[in-house]
Amino acid sequence: MGAPVIHQLRVNGQTQTLKASPQARLLDVLRDDLGLKGTRFGCGANACGACHVLLDGRSVAACDTPLWAAQGHEVTTVEGLPARLRQAFEAEGAAQCGYCSSGMLISAAALLQATPQPTATQVRQALDGHLCRCGAHNRIVRAVLRAAAAPSP
């Protein structure tokens, strides 16, 4: 996978220095090297949405994003999201088992950045690639709409 080298990575507004192979998965670097466990490992094939993070405001799968592709960009994990979104998920009971929650929160944040007042259809479209094993989709849509209606800090 290549010899480990020193990298600087901007995560949640802070520059992090770490030693890793440039081919290392962003998911592994975030979880194992930086201790940011909120980003989940799901399928490892960009098919479930559990591992999504924001890369310059765009929701991407961290399981198939190599570290080198994130360098020079702003990475935001679920730990770096605004509280209003997490609070809306809690209020609507949208985070049932937690498998999909971090990825759903990330894609919801990307949607709200691009479309501050989305419709329910737009929320469903933005979250379409995320698997939820609990069937909490309707609660998740309500949570995103609640976050959109909440005043920004």
N, CA, C and O of each residue as an XYZ file, in Angstrom:
612
protein
N       0.808     -1.190      0.000
C       0.000      0.000      0.000
C       0.854      1.258      0.000
O       0.302      2.358     -0.033
N       2.124      1.147      0.034
C       2.998      2.309      0.045
C       3.527      2.577      1.430
O       2.862      2.310      2.431
N       4.727      3.107      1.479
C       5.359      3.408      2.765
C       4.653      4.569      3.447
O       4.252      5.524      2.782
N       4.496      4.501      4.767
C       3.873      5.604      5.494
C       4.706      6.884      5.382
O       5.934      6.852      5.458
N       4.029      7.977      5.207
C       4.660      9.295      5.158
C       3.848     10.244      6.030
O       2.727      9.931      6.433
N       4.418     11.387      6.311
C       3.738     12.393      7.127
C       2.732     13.150      6.251
O       3.055     13.592      5.149
N       1.524     13.287      6.763
C       0.454     13.997      6.052
C      -0.129     15.053      6.966
O      -0.128     14.909      8.188
N      -0.624     16.111      6.359
C      -1.438     17.072      7.079
C      -2.834     17.003      6.489
O      -3.020     17.055      5.274
N      -3.800     16.886      7.368
C      -5.186     16.724      6.961
C      -6.029     17.690      7.778
O      -5.900     17.756      9.001
N      -6.885     18.431      7.107
C      -7.759     19.382      7.797
C      -9.080     18.676      8.098
O      -9.831     18.327      7.187
N      -9.353     18.469      9.395
C     -10.542     17.736      9.835
C     -11.281     18.549     10.891
O     -10.696     18.953     11.896
N     -12.547     18.780     10.661
C     -13.397     19.510     11.613
C     -12.778     20.840     12.028
O     -12.845     21.237     13.191
N     -12.173     21.524     11.051
C     -11.633     22.854     11.296
C     -10.238     22.891     11.886
O      -9.711     23.975     12.140
N      -9.621     21.734     12.114
C      -8.278     21.695     12.698
C      -7.335     20.911     11.793
O      -7.720     19.910     11.188
N      -6.102     21.380     11.711
C      -5.103     20.665     10.932
C      -4.510     19.558     11.786
O      -4.035     19.795     12.896
N      -4.546     18.356     11.255
C      -4.024     17.173     11.938
C      -2.790     16.686     11.189
O      -2.773     16.670      9.958
N      -1.761     16.291     11.927
C      -0.558     15.717     11.330
C      -0.520     14.246     11.706
O      -0.677     13.890     12.874
N      -0.309     13.390     10.706
C      -0.296     11.960     10.963
C       0.635     11.266      9.982
O       1.013     11.822      8.951
N       0.993     10.042     10.328
C       1.851      9.221      9.486
C       1.018      8.056      8.971
O       0.515      7.244      9.747
N       0.879      7.985      7.644
C       0.073      6.928      7.030
C       0.451      6.795      5.569
O       1.075      7.684      4.990
N       0.069      5.686      4.987
C       0.245      5.493      3.556
C      -0.715      6.427      2.819
O      -1.856      6.587      3.251
N      -0.285      7.044      1.724
C      -1.194      7.894      0.951
C      -2.399      7.116      0.421
O      -3.438      7.710      0.134
N      -2.268      5.791      0.290
C      -3.351      4.950     -0.207
C      -4.299      4.488      0.899
O      -5.313      3.850      0.617
N      -3.978      4.805      2.155
C      -4.854      4.412      3.266
C      -6.247      4.993      3.036
O      -6.390      6.091      2.499
N      -7.261      4.252      3.444
C      -8.628      4.761      3.319
C      -8.843      5.891      4.312
O      -8.396      5.822      5.457
N      -9.525      6.921      3.868
C      -9.848      8.035      4.746
C     -10.596      7.535      5.975
O     -10.366      8.032      7.077
N     -11.474      6.574      5.808
C     -12.231      5.994      6.927
C     -11.303      5.468      8.014
O     -11.503      5.753      9.195
N     -10.286      4.700      7.620
C      -9.363      4.121      8.598
C      -8.536      5.197      9.298
O      -8.286      5.106     10.500
N      -8.121      6.195      8.562
C      -7.332      7.288      9.149
C      -8.169      8.034     10.183
O      -7.696      8.321     11.283
N      -9.405      8.345      9.827
C     -10.280      9.073     10.761
C     -10.527      8.265     12.031
O     -10.401      8.792     13.137
N     -10.872      7.007     11.881
C     -11.213      6.172     13.038
C      -9.989      5.746     13.836
O      -9.957      5.901     15.057
N      -8.980      5.207     13.151
C      -7.859      4.573     13.839
C      -6.749      5.548     14.224
O      -6.178      5.441     15.309
N      -6.444      6.489     13.346
C      -5.339      7.413     13.622
C      -5.797      8.657     14.374
O      -5.071      9.172     15.225
N      -7.003      9.144     14.064
C      -7.466     10.384     14.694
C      -8.510     10.151     15.783
O      -8.913     11.095     16.462
N      -8.953      8.907     15.957
C      -9.876      8.583     17.037
C     -11.288      9.111     16.842
O     -12.044      9.209     17.808
N     -11.660      9.454     15.617
C     -12.999      9.960     15.333
C     -13.896      8.781     14.971
O     -14.054      8.444     13.797
N     -14.470      8.171     15.973
C     -15.213      6.924     15.816
C     -16.647      7.119     15.337
O     -17.345      6.137     15.086
N     -17.096      8.352     15.205
C     -18.462      8.597     14.745
C     -18.704      8.151     13.321
O     -19.823      7.778     12.968
N     -17.667      8.185     12.497
C     -17.790      7.709     11.122
C     -17.772      6.194     11.165
O     -16.810      5.597     11.648
N     -18.820      5.571     10.665
C     -18.988      4.126     10.791
C     -18.437      3.370      9.586
O     -18.433      3.878      8.465
N     -17.971      2.147      9.839
C     -17.666      1.212      8.770
C     -18.925      0.397      8.538
O     -19.456     -0.217      9.464
N     -19.400      0.394      7.308
C     -20.591     -0.387      6.991
C     -20.238     -1.540      6.075
O     -19.979     -2.655      6.528
N     -20.231     -1.261      4.790
C     -20.020     -2.321      3.801
C     -18.610     -2.326      3.227
O     -18.145     -3.364      2.757
N     -17.924     -1.199      3.253
C     -16.589     -1.101      2.669
C     -16.593     -1.010      1.153
O     -15.540     -1.105      0.522
N     -17.776     -0.825      0.561
C     -17.884     -0.804     -0.903
C     -18.709      0.379     -1.421
O     -19.187      0.347     -2.555
N     -18.878      1.411     -0.607
C     -19.644      2.600     -0.995
C     -21.068      2.237     -1.431
O     -21.586      2.775     -2.410
N     -21.681      1.329     -0.696
C     -23.034      0.906     -1.051
C     -24.052      1.152      0.057
O     -25.252      1.000     -0.173
N     -23.597      1.533      1.270
C     -24.552      1.653      2.374
C     -24.678      3.070      2.935
O     -25.705      3.397      3.531
N     -23.664      3.917      2.761
C     -23.731      5.291      3.235
C     -23.285      5.506      4.671
O     -23.215      6.652      5.114
N     -22.981      4.454      5.412
C     -22.643      4.598      6.830
C     -21.364      5.402      7.066
O     -21.220      6.048      8.104
N     -20.449      5.365      6.122
C     -19.130      5.982      6.331
C     -19.008      7.390      5.759
O     -17.900      7.922      5.688
N     -20.095      7.998      5.357
C     -19.990      9.298      4.689
C     -19.431     10.388      5.595
O     -19.714     10.449      6.791
N     -18.628     11.241      4.974
C     -18.089     12.453      5.581
C     -18.273     13.571      4.569
O     -18.548     13.314      3.397
N     -18.124     14.795      5.013
C     -18.147     15.920      4.083
C     -16.719     16.185      3.625
O     -15.798     16.264      4.438
N     -16.550     16.318      2.336
C     -15.273     16.709      1.752
C     -15.558     17.997      0.996
O     -16.170     17.992     -0.072
N     -15.095     19.111      1.581
C     -15.417     20.444      1.045
C     -16.926     20.623      0.893
O     -17.392     21.204     -0.087
N     -17.686     20.120      1.867
C     -19.127     20.306      1.878
C     -19.919     19.294      1.080
O     -21.149     19.348      1.067
N     -19.246     18.373      0.415
C     -19.908     17.342     -0.392
C     -19.863     16.014      0.354
O     -18.816     15.639      0.883
N     -20.966     15.309      0.402
C     -21.028     14.029      1.088
C     -20.352     12.959      0.234
O     -20.744     12.726     -0.909
N     -19.318     12.302      0.808
C     -18.578     11.252      0.094
C     -18.378     10.053      1.017
O     -18.396     10.182      2.241
N     -18.187      8.891      0.408
C     -17.924      7.668      1.168
C     -16.457      7.636      1.567
O     -15.578      7.635      0.705
N     -16.188      7.611      2.861
C     -14.810      7.577      3.354
C     -14.173      6.204      3.162
O     -12.950      6.075      3.219
N     -15.000      5.169      2.935
C     -14.460      3.814      2.781
C     -13.750      3.624      1.452
O     -12.900      2.742      1.331
N     -14.080      4.431      0.453
C     -13.386      4.291     -0.821
C     -12.705      5.586     -1.262
O     -12.422      5.782     -2.444
N     -12.446      6.463     -0.293
C     -11.691      7.686     -0.560
C     -10.298      7.510      0.019
O     -10.148      7.380      1.234
N      -9.267      7.505     -0.835
C      -7.908      7.379     -0.312
C      -7.476      8.670      0.388
O      -7.944      9.758      0.053
N      -6.592      8.534      1.347
C      -6.101      9.681      2.106
C      -5.592     10.779      1.186
O      -5.866     11.957      1.418
N      -4.853     10.407      0.143
C      -4.287     11.426     -0.744
C      -5.370     12.299     -1.367
O      -5.119     13.473     -1.639
N      -6.565     11.762     -1.600
C      -7.639     12.527     -2.226
C      -8.252     13.555     -1.278
O      -8.927     14.482     -1.726
N      -8.027     13.399      0.013
C      -8.582     14.328      0.999
C      -7.605     15.450      1.354
O      -8.002     16.463      1.930
N      -6.361     15.272      1.020
C      -5.358     16.291      1.350
C      -5.653     17.580      0.594
O      -5.988     17.565     -0.591
N      -5.520     18.690      1.305
C      -5.794     19.990      0.714
C      -7.277     20.338      0.713
O      -7.676     21.362      0.159
N      -8.086     19.496      1.327
C      -9.532     19.714      1.391
C      -9.976     19.723      2.853
O      -9.259     19.252      3.736
N     -11.153     20.260      3.088
C     -11.728     20.274      4.428
C     -12.597     19.038      4.609
O     -13.560     18.830      3.872
N     -12.247     18.219      5.599
C     -13.019     17.029      5.943
C     -13.846     17.353      7.177
O     -13.325     17.874      8.164
N     -15.137     17.043      7.118
C     -15.997     17.216      8.288
C     -16.624     15.868      8.600
O     -17.250     15.244      7.744
N     -16.448     15.435      9.831
C     -17.055     14.195     10.295
C     -18.307     14.542     11.091
O     -18.602     15.715     11.324
N     -19.030     13.528     11.499
C     -20.247     13.747     12.270
C     -19.945     14.525     13.556
O     -20.794     15.270     14.047
N     -18.746     14.352     14.096
C     -18.368     15.090     15.315
C     -18.281     16.602     15.071
O     -18.399     17.389     16.011
N     -18.079     17.001     13.835
C     -17.927     18.414     13.511
C     -19.193     19.088     13.016
O     -19.155     20.255     12.624
N     -20.311     18.378     13.026
C     -21.566     18.953     12.531
C     -22.211     19.870     13.562
O     -21.955     19.745     14.760
N     -23.049     20.794     13.092
C     -23.750     21.679     14.022
C     -24.704     20.904     14.929
O     -25.275     19.890     14.527
N     -24.862     21.380     16.120
C     -25.700     20.708     17.116
C     -27.157     20.635     16.697
O     -27.840     19.672     17.046
N     -27.656     21.613     15.964
C     -29.093     21.631     15.624
C     -29.513     20.397     14.839
O     -30.639     19.923     14.989
N     -28.629     19.876     14.011
C     -28.954     18.684     13.228
C     -29.016     17.447     14.128
O     -29.956     16.657     14.044
N     -28.015     17.288     14.984
C     -28.018     16.155     15.920
C     -29.227     16.241     16.855
O     -29.868     15.230     17.139
N     -29.531     17.436     17.327
C     -30.664     17.616     18.235
C     -31.989     17.278     17.556
O     -32.884     16.712     18.185
N     -32.115     17.620     16.285
C     -33.336     17.299     15.538
C     -33.487     15.785     15.383
O     -34.597     15.260     15.470
N     -32.365     15.078     15.151
C     -32.417     13.614     15.048
C     -32.855     13.015     16.383
O     -33.658     12.083     16.417
N     -32.332     13.546     17.468
C     -32.725     13.050     18.794
C     -34.198     13.319     19.063
O     -34.915     12.443     19.546
N     -34.649     14.524     18.752
C     -36.034     14.901     19.032
C     -37.030     14.052     18.248
O     -38.128     13.779     18.733
N     -36.659     13.638     17.052
C     -37.556     12.836     16.216
C     -37.349     11.334     16.400
O     -38.039     10.539     15.762
N     -36.415     10.932     17.255
C     -36.132      9.515     17.443
C     -35.586      8.879     16.177
O     -35.858      7.713     15.890
N     -34.818      9.645     15.425
C     -34.344      9.205     14.114
C     -33.080      8.359     14.181
O     -32.709      7.734     13.188
N     -32.425      8.325     15.308
C     -31.181      7.566     15.447
C     -31.461      6.314     16.270
O     -31.074      6.231     17.436
N     -32.121      5.360     15.670
C     -32.549      4.186     16.423
C     -31.383      3.268     16.778
O     -30.987      3.226     17.942
N     -30.822      2.538     15.827
C     -29.718      1.623     16.171
C     -28.353      2.285     16.008
O     -27.380      1.853     16.626
N     -28.272      3.325     15.188
C     -27.018      4.049     15.006
C     -26.200      3.627     13.805
O     -25.226      4.300     13.467
N     -26.562      2.530     13.145
C     -25.805      2.046     11.990
C     -25.691      3.121     10.915
O     -24.595      3.397     10.427
N     -26.805      3.723     10.548
C     -26.825      4.680      9.443
C     -26.700      6.126      9.887
O     -26.484      7.010      9.059
N     -26.833      6.378     11.173
C     -27.009      7.748     11.664
C     -25.918      8.715     11.238
O     -26.222      9.817     10.782
N     -24.660      8.331     11.376
C     -23.599      9.290     11.054
C     -23.616      9.645      9.577
O     -23.455     10.813      9.222
N     -23.806      8.661      8.716
C     -23.863      8.947      7.287
C     -25.075      9.768      6.906
O     -24.985     10.666      6.069
N     -26.213      9.463      7.517
C     -27.431     10.229      7.253
C     -27.256     11.676      7.702
O     -27.651     12.603      6.995
N     -26.664     11.865      8.876
C     -26.416     13.223      9.370
C     -25.511     13.994      8.416
O     -25.742     15.173      8.147
N     -24.490     13.330      7.913
C     -23.556     13.979      6.991
C     -24.259     14.405      5.705
O     -24.126     15.548      5.268
N     -25.001     13.489      5.107
C     -25.691     13.830      3.857
C     -26.777     14.873      4.093
O     -27.032     15.710      3.227
N     -27.413     14.828      5.251
C     -28.395     15.859      5.588
C     -27.720     17.219      5.713
O     -28.264     18.227      5.261
N     -26.544     17.254      6.321
C     -25.807     18.521      6.446
C     -25.431     19.064      5.074
O     -25.542     20.265      4.831
N     -24.989     18.191      4.181
C     -24.644     18.627      2.820
C     -25.872     19.202      2.123
O     -25.789     20.233      1.455
N     -27.015     18.529      2.281
C     -28.251     19.015      1.677
C     -28.608     20.392      2.232
O     -28.917     21.309      1.471
N     -28.566     20.536      3.559
C     -28.963     21.814      4.175
C     -28.010     22.951      3.818
O     -28.418     24.112      3.791
N     -26.750     22.632      3.544
C     -25.821     23.672      3.084
C     -26.212     24.144      1.685
O     -26.177     25.339      1.394
N     -26.582     23.205      0.829
C     -26.928     23.532     -0.552
C     -28.365     24.051     -0.688
O     -28.650     24.913     -1.518
N     -29.263     23.508      0.146
C     -30.692     23.844      0.073
C     -31.200     24.031      1.500
O     -31.667     23.076      2.121
N     -31.113     25.250      2.023
C     -31.463     25.477      3.435
C     -32.899     25.132      3.810
O     -33.164     24.821      4.971
N     -33.827     25.176      2.870
C     -35.231     24.859      3.147
C     -35.713     23.774      2.175
O     -36.528     24.056      1.297
N     -35.223     22.549      2.321
C     -35.594     21.497      1.370
C     -37.017     20.999      1.590
O     -37.602     21.158      2.662
N     -37.543     20.399      0.547
C     -38.833     19.713      0.660
C     -38.564     18.291      1.149
O     -37.421     17.834      1.155
N     -39.617     17.604      1.555
C     -39.469     16.207      1.982
C     -38.935     15.357      0.834
O     -38.151     14.437      1.063
N     -39.345     15.648     -0.383
C     -38.853     14.907     -1.548
C     -37.358     15.127     -1.731
O     -36.627     14.181     -2.025
N     -36.898     16.350     -1.564
C     -35.468     16.638     -1.687
C     -34.667     15.922     -0.600
O     -33.562     15.446     -0.858
N     -35.214     15.845      0.604
C     -34.532     15.127      1.691
C     -34.432     13.654      1.328
O     -33.365     13.055      1.464
N     -35.516     13.070      0.875
C     -35.492     11.652      0.496
C     -34.483     11.385     -0.616
O     -33.770     10.382     -0.585
N     -34.424     12.272     -1.587
C     -33.461     12.115     -2.681
C     -32.028     12.208     -2.169
O     -31.171     11.436     -2.600
N     -31.752     13.142     -1.256
C     -30.400     13.326     -0.720
C     -29.957     12.119      0.102
O     -28.766     11.814      0.167
N     -30.912     11.434      0.728
C     -30.589     10.301      1.598
C     -30.823      8.953      0.925
O     -30.711      7.911      1.571
N     -31.141      8.964     -0.346
C     -31.515      7.747     -1.067
C     -30.434      6.661     -1.031
O     -30.775      5.479     -0.993
N     -29.168      7.012     -1.042
C     -28.094      6.024     -1.058
C     -27.728      5.460      0.296
O     -26.772      4.692      0.400
N     -28.456      5.816      1.332
C     -28.163      5.356      2.690
C     -29.120      4.240      3.088
O     -30.336      4.356      2.935
N     -28.548      3.165      3.599
C     -29.365      2.063      4.091
C     -29.674      2.269      5.567
O     -28.793      2.614      6.355
N     -30.923      2.058      5.929
C     -31.344      2.110      7.326
C     -31.991      0.777      7.645
O     -33.033      0.436      7.086
N     -31.385      0.037      8.526
C     -31.892     -1.293      8.876
C     -33.099     -1.249      9.796
O     -33.836     -2.230      9.891
N     -33.313     -0.140     10.468
C     -34.415     -0.035     11.429
C     -35.705      0.463     10.796
O     -36.767      0.386     11.415
N     -35.630      0.964      9.594
C     -36.828      1.512      8.960
C     -37.226      2.853      9.523
O     -38.413      3.174      9.583
N     -36.254      3.641      9.935
C     -36.524      4.949     10.540
C     -36.560      6.072      9.508
O     -36.465      7.243      9.876
N     -36.694      5.744      8.240
C     -36.607      6.751      7.178
C     -37.553      7.931      7.380
O     -37.133      9.079      7.230
N     -38.805      7.683      7.713
C     -39.755      8.786      7.887
C     -39.352      9.693      9.041
O     -39.492     10.913      8.951
N     -38.854      9.107     10.123
C     -38.380      9.927     11.254
C     -37.153     10.726     10.866
O     -36.984     11.866     11.300
N     -36.292     10.130     10.044
C     -35.085     10.828      9.590
C     -35.467     12.009      8.710
O     -34.902     13.094      8.851
N     -36.412     11.814      7.810
C     -36.872     12.922      6.956
C     -37.451     14.031      7.824
O     -37.147     15.204      7.610
N     -38.282     13.677      8.802
C     -38.842     14.693      9.712
C     -37.738     15.424     10.471
O     -37.830     16.631     10.695
N     -36.699     14.697     10.864
C     -35.596     15.323     11.604
C     -34.860     16.344     10.739
O     -34.515     17.427     11.211
N     -34.624     16.005      9.495
C     -33.928     16.946      8.597
C     -34.793     18.187      8.369
O     -34.285     19.308      8.371
N     -36.081     17.990      8.177
C     -36.987     19.132      8.005
C     -37.045     19.977      9.276
O     -37.125     21.204      9.202
N     -37.005     19.334     10.432
C     -36.973     20.065     11.718
C     -35.695     20.894     11.816
O     -35.735     22.056     12.222
N     -34.571     20.303     11.448
C     -33.297     21.038     11.492
C     -33.321     22.217     10.542
O     -32.783     23.280     10.853
N     -33.941     22.039      9.384
C     -34.033     23.135      8.423
C     -34.866     24.294      8.978
O     -34.589     25.458      8.688
N     -35.878     23.974      9.770
C     -36.745     24.999     10.339
C     -36.143     25.672     11.574
O     -36.569     26.759     11.964
N     -35.163     25.028     12.179
C     -34.543     25.575     13.400
C     -33.682     26.794     13.051
O     -33.068     26.844     11.985
N     -33.644     27.766     13.952
C     -32.799     28.927     13.694
C     -31.320     28.538     13.690
O     -30.871     27.738     14.510
N     -30.583     29.115     12.761
C     -29.131     28.854     12.690
C     -28.433     29.595     13.816
O     -28.871     30.668     14.230
N     -27.327     29.009     14.317
C     -26.599     29.677     15.411
C     -25.940     30.944     14.948
O     -25.289     31.626     15.740
